[in-house]
Amino acid sequence: MGKEKASAALFDQLQSAIEGGEGEEIVGKVKGTVVFNIDGEKWTLVLTPGERKVFKGEPEGKPNLTLTISDENFVKLVMGKMGPQQAFLMRKLKIGGSMALALKLQPILDAAAPRAKL
């Protein structure tokens, strides 16, 4: 198949936002290491004071939060067509680790959403 998942482009957008002006604000709200397991591919977000990065693969240490979701449902989350709580209650999102951190997901999802270029 070899087709790149739609989520890959969203993680690129998220990386740009985190490395740009929104990064400090997102770190201030989230503070932790989050792993997204999307259809077997893992993406890591390190959002700690002094370190902001997004990369494909596993973190060096244990993440604070692991989220397991399909590519299709991740795109729905980012695009606002499904909320994190709704996805969790519908069993489309599995959460491992800090539930408190999971409740702070919205700034991450907002940063991953594509921006209209005016």
C-alpha contacts under 8 A as a table, 3 or more apart, distances in Angstrom:
res1	aa1	res2	aa2	distance
4	E	8	A	6.88
5	K	8	A	5.61
5	K	9	A	7.84
5	K	71	D	6.64
6	A	9	A	5.87
6	A	10	L	7.00
6	A	71	D	6.78
6	A	72	E	7.75
6	A	75	V	7.05
7	S	10	L	4.98
7	S	11	F	6.24
7	S	71	D	5.94
7	S	74	F	6.80
7	S	75	V	6.20
8	A	11	F	5.15
8	A	12	D	6.37
9	A	12	D	4.99
9	A	13	Q	6.39
10	L	13	Q	5.03
10	L	14	L	6.16
10	L	75	V	7.84
10	L	78	V	7.96
10	L	112	A	5.23
10	L	113	A	6.54
10	L	114	P	7.10
11	F	14	L	4.80
11	F	15	Q	6.03
11	F	54	V	7.40
11	F	112	A	6.24
12	D	15	Q	5.09
12	D	16	S	6.36
12	D	112	A	7.83
13	Q	16	S	5.16
13	Q	17	A	6.30
13	Q	111	A	7.28
13	Q	112	A	5.28
13	Q	113	A	7.07
13	Q	114	P	6.65
14	L	17	A	5.09
14	L	18	I	6.09
14	L	54	V	7.61
14	L	108	I	7.42
14	L	111	A	5.38
14	L	112	A	4.15
14	L	113	A	7.57
15	Q	18	I	5.13
15	Q	19	E	6.03
15	Q	53	K	6.76
15	Q	54	V	5.49
15	Q	112	A	7.94
16	S	19	E	5.28
16	S	20	G	5.87
17	A	20	G	5.00
17	A	21	G	6.71
17	A	22	E	5.51
17	A	23	G	6.17
17	A	111	A	5.92
17	A	112	A	7.49
18	I	21	G	7.21
18	I	22	E	5.73
18	I	23	G	3.82
18	I	24	E	7.52
18	I	26	I	7.25
18	I	52	R	6.49
18	I	53	K	7.06
18	I	111	A	7.66
19	E	22	E	7.52
19	E	23	G	5.65
19	E	52	R	6.74
19	E	53	K	7.19
20	G	23	G	5.83
21	G	24	E	7.14
22	E	25	E	5.49
22	E	26	I	6.24
22	E	111	A	7.79
23	G	26	I	5.21
23	G	27	V	6.13
23	G	52	R	7.04
24	E	27	V	5.09
24	E	28	G	6.05
25	E	28	G	5.06
25	E	29	K	6.45
26	I	29	K	5.21
26	I	30	V	6.04
26	I	47	L	7.59
26	I	107	P	6.16
26	I	108	I	6.96
27	V	30	V	5.16
27	V	31	K	5.10
27	V	32	G	7.90
27	V	47	L	5.03
27	V	48	T	5.85
27	V	49	P	6.70
27	V	52	R	7.52
28	G	31	K	6.12
28	G	49	P	7.81
29	K	104	K	7.02
29	K	107	P	7.56
30	V	47	L	6.79
30	V	101	L	6.64
30	V	104	K	6.05
30	V	105	L	7.54
30	V	107	P	7.93
31	K	47	L	5.25
31	K	48	T	4.88
31	K	49	P	7.24
32	G	46	V	6.28
32	G	47	L	5.20
32	G	48	T	5.56
32	G	63	P	7.59
32	G	64	N	5.96
32	G	65	L	7.87
32	G	101	L	7.76
33	T	44	T	7.10
33	T	45	L	5.65
33	T	46	V	4.53
33	T	47	L	5.93
33	T	48	T	7.46
33	T	59	P	7.92
33	T	63	P	4.96
33	T	64	N	5.29
33	T	65	L	6.57
34	V	44	T	5.81
34	V	45	L	5.13
34	V	46	V	6.57
34	V	47	L	7.96
34	V	63	P	5.76
34	V	64	N	6.05
34	V	65	L	4.83
34	V	66	T	5.84
34	V	67	L	7.62
35	V	42	K	6.52
35	V	43	W	5.62
35	V	44	T	4.49
35	V	45	L	6.32
35	V	58	E	7.35
35	V	59	P	7.77
35	V	63	P	6.52
35	V	65	L	6.27
35	V	66	T	4.68
35	V	67	L	6.18
36	F	41	E	8.00
36	F	42	K	5.58
36	F	43	W	5.13
36	F	44	T	6.39
36	F	66	T	5.92
36	F	67	L	4.84
36	F	68	T	5.96
36	F	69	I	7.52
37	N	40	G	5.76
37	N	41	E	5.55
37	N	42	K	4.49
37	N	43	W	6.56
37	N	66	T	7.17
37	N	67	L	5.94
37	N	68	T	4.59
37	N	69	I	6.36
38	I	41	E	5.14
38	I	42	K	6.22
38	I	43	W	7.82
38	I	68	T	6.00
38	I	69	I	5.23
38	I	70	S	5.19
38	I	71	D	5.57
38	I	74	F	7.67
39	D	68	T	7.88
39	D	69	I	6.79
39	D	70	S	5.16
39	D	71	D	6.19
41	E	56	K	7.74
41	E	57	G	7.45
42	K	56	K	5.97
42	K	57	G	5.08
42	K	58	E	6.30
43	W	54	V	7.20
43	W	55	F	5.75
43	W	56	K	4.34
43	W	57	G	5.34
43	W	58	E	6.86
44	T	54	V	5.67
44	T	55	F	5.40
44	T	56	K	6.15
44	T	57	G	6.27
44	T	58	E	6.13
44	T	59	P	6.21
45	L	52	R	7.54
45	L	53	K	5.83
45	L	54	V	4.56
45	L	55	F	6.75
46	V	51	E	6.65
46	V	52	R	5.47
46	V	53	K	5.26
46	V	54	V	6.46
47	L	51	E	6.21
47	L	52	R	4.93
47	L	53	K	6.84
48	T	51	E	5.23
48	T	52	R	6.35
49	P	52	R	7.64
59	P	62	K	6.94
59	P	63	P	6.87
63	P	66	T	6.71
63	P	97	G	7.81
64	N	97	G	5.74
64	N	98	S	5.92
64	N	101	L	7.68
65	L	95	I	7.20
65	L	96	G	5.76
65	L	97	G	4.59
65	L	98	S	5.44
65	L	99	M	7.77
65	L	101	L	6.89
65	L	102	A	7.00
66	T	95	I	5.89
66	T	96	G	4.90
66	T	97	G	6.26
67	L	93	L	6.71
67	L	94	K	5.65
67	L	95	I	4.88
67	L	96	G	6.39
68	T	93	L	5.74
68	T	94	K	4.99
68	T	95	I	6.62
69	I	73	N	6.45
69	I	74	F	6.26
69	I	92	K	6.16
69	I	93	L	4.98
69	I	94	K	6.65
70	S	73	N	5.27
70	S	74	F	6.10
70	S	92	K	7.53
71	D	74	F	5.13
71	D	75	V	6.33
72	E	75	V	5.33
72	E	76	K	6.47
73	N	76	K	4.88
73	N	77	L	6.19
73	N	82	M	7.88
73	N	87	A	7.99
73	N	92	K	7.11
74	F	77	L	5.02
74	F	78	V	6.28
75	V	78	V	5.19
75	V	79	M	6.03
76	K	79	M	5.14
76	K	80	G	6.08
76	K	81	K	4.92
76	K	82	M	5.52
77	L	80	G	5.28
77	L	81	K	6.03
77	L	82	M	4.95
77	L	83	G	5.84
77	L	84	P	6.61
77	L	87	A	7.98
77	L	109	L	6.99
78	V	81	K	7.67
78	V	109	L	4.94
78	V	110	D	6.55
78	V	112	A	6.36
78	V	113	A	5.46
79	M	82	M	7.79
79	M	113	A	6.04
80	G	83	G	6.47
82	M	86	Q	6.49
82	M	87	A	6.51
83	G	86	Q	5.15
83	G	87	A	6.14
84	P	87	A	5.10
84	P	88	F	6.16
84	P	93	L	7.60
84	P	105	L	7.55
84	P	106	Q	7.89
85	Q	88	F	5.07
85	Q	89	L	6.10
86	Q	89	L	5.15
86	Q	90	M	6.05
87	A	90	M	5.13
87	A	91	R	6.14
87	A	92	K	4.99
87	A	93	L	5.30
88	F	91	R	5.00
88	F	92	K	5.84
88	F	93	L	4.64
88	F	94	K	6.36
88	F	95	I	7.79
89	L	92	K	7.60
89	L	93	L	7.95
90	M	93	L	7.65
91	R	94	K	6.66
95	I	99	M	7.42
95	I	102	A	7.47
96	G	99	M	7.75
98	S	101	L	5.26
98	S	102	A	6.39
99	M	102	A	4.83
99	M	103	L	6.35
100	A	103	L	5.29
100	A	104	K	7.00
101	L	104	K	5.24
101	L	105	L	7.07
102	A	105	L	5.46
103	L	106	Q	7.74
104	K	107	P	6.97
105	L	108	I	5.46
105	L	109	L	6.38
106	Q	109	L	5.05
106	Q	110	D	5.99
107	P	110	D	5.06
107	P	111	A	6.12
108	I	111	A	5.19
108	I	112	A	6.35
109	L	112	A	5.16
109	L	113	A	6.47
110	D	113	A	5.37
